[in-house]
Amino acid sequence: MGDFHHDLKVALFHLEVHPSKDLVALGTIEGKIWLGMVGDKAVTAITEKDGGITCHAGASTRSMCFDTKGGTLYSVGADRAVSIVDVENLSNTGCKKEAHRYPLNVCAMYEDHMLLTGDDEGYLSAWDVRSGFKKPMWSQEEHGDFVSDIKCVAERKTILVTSG
């Protein structure tokens, strides 16, 4: 396999691959998201040239996940917010500020309507994305340290969470 590169002049923090298209989302340390088409050896940016989509201004975009159909991209950041990006229109369509008391590290989709988020202090929350993020369906502190990753296996009704 050859080198894989992008021509963005930004520091990347996270990447997420679209579930059905040759599309990748790149989260930056500056809190922006770039969407790009994946070619043989490069990613070609399709978001605006002068700055990507601002989702977490002044804070890093730490994690992202697409919904199961790929039409919506959710992101979380050090600003404690969950941002929502419309993939077709390449725009930030919403933001739940102060989703957690501590900076967010990771997010993952469970089936079609549940977004899981984990933070710096070990808290895990589940959100029904249809409800407008008014409040989490449930929250718990299972870990004594930061939540580092979340993997969902819906067909087994299983959520795996790792912590530092």
Disulfide bonds with the S-S distance in Angstrom:
none
